[in-house]
Structures are given as structure tokens and as C-alpha cells.
Amino acid sequence: MIITDVFRCSMDDRCTEGSNTPLCVKVCPTGAVVVIEGKSYSCLTCGTCAKGCPNKAIKKNRFGGHYVDRRRCNGCGTCEILCPIGIIRVEREERVINNRKKVVAYPRGICQGW
């Protein structure tokens, strides 16, 4: 499975060129994209999550893979509910940002090309 540490992401969109492939890991300049469990994991590219996203945050790259636009994603979890194979997990965690507690949500299981 490929996951992204959104707090290390530089948002230069290089990973959108190889969404959900080991290429994401190779092109990431900050090391934010990593492969866990020793293998990459790809979605079916059915587009159900993208069609159902109320914020139009899930986009398709030129290779047919999907990625999340962090600027549009509000962490609602609709993609997680709609995914027919259950690989999307919206993770929520509390972070202190500018001396305020905020809940940060981000989907895992589809590339975060943010």
C-alpha cells in the first residue's frame, strides 16, 4: 500500500504523474510517499470515489490512477464509504496548528497528489 505523510508533502504535484505506483515513491522530493507492507497497492480505478466526492477532490491522472487534491478534500469520508473494495481509509488525527487543536483528515489507499 502506498501512503503519504501530508505534513511532509511539498505539494509540487510530481506524484500525480504516477499515482498509485512505485513511481510516486521515486519522484517524491520530501520522502512523504512510502510503500508499506513491502508492496504497492493500487485501486481498481473504477472512479466511484471521484464520482461521489461532494467536493470534487478526487481526480484522475493521465495514467488512469486517482489522487486526492488536498486543497479540496474536507475529510468527509464519502470516498471511504463508496469504495467497492474498501481500500480507502480516511484517517483523522489531532494536531496542534498555530496553537490550536485541529482535526486533520486524509484518505489513505489512493495517492495523495496534494
N, C-alpha and C positions, 0 to 999 in steps of 0.2 A: 504494500500500500504506500502511496506517495502522500506525504503530509507536508504542510507548510507552517512554519512559525511566523505568524503575521507580524510579530513585533520585530523580526529581523528582516522582513521583506523591504526591499528598496523601491518597490512599485515601478520598476522600469519596464515591465511587461515582456521581458525576454521569455519567461516561462510560457506565455500564451502560444509561442511558436511550436512547442512540443508538449502540449497539455496531456497529462496522464501517461507520460512515457519517461524512460530514464533520461531523456534529453533535458527535461526540466531540471534534474539534479545537476547535470553537467553545465548548463548555462547559467545557473543561479549565482550571481556575483557575491552574495552575502552568506551562502550556505543555509538559507532559510528552508529550502526544499530538501527533504530527506526521504530515503526509502526505508521503511521498517519491515520487519518480518522477512528480510533478505530478498524481497522481490517487489517489483512494481505491481500495482493492481489497477486495473482500468475498468471504467464503467462500460455499460452496453452502448453508450452514445445514442440512446433512444430519444433523448430530448424531453422526456416527461417533466423533469425538474425545471428546465428552461421555459417550457410552455406554461407551467403552473406558477412560476415565480411572480408574485404580485409587484415586485419592484424591477423586473426585467434585469436582474443582477447576474443571471447565468447566461453566458454567451458561448457560441461555438467558434473554435479557431479554424484556421484553413485546413487543418488535418482531420477535422471532424470531431475532435475531442471537445469537452466542455470545460469552462473555467468560470470562476466567480469574480465579478467586479466588486471589490471591497467598498468602493465608493457608493454603490447602490444597495448592497446587502445590509439588511437590518437585523439579520439573525432570527427571523420569524419561525423558521423550521418547516416551512411548507415543502421545500425540496426533500427534506428528510422523510416526511410523511408520504410524498408521492413516489419516491424512488422504488421501482418494482423489485429490485434485488437487495435493497436495504444497505447499500454501501455508504450512503451519505449520513454523516453524524454531525449535528450542529452542537458544537462544544461551547459551553458557557463557563466563563471563569471571572472572578472578581479581580480587578486590577485597580491600583491607585494611579490615577492620571491627573496631573495638576492638582494634587492634594485632595482629590475627590474620588470616592469609590465609584467605579463604573462596572457594569457587566458587559464583558466583551464576548461576542458570539461569532463563531466562524464555522463554516461547514468543512468537514473532512471527508475524503473519499472522491472528491472531484478537485481538480487542480485549482489552487487559488491564484490566479493570474492577476494579482492586485497591484 
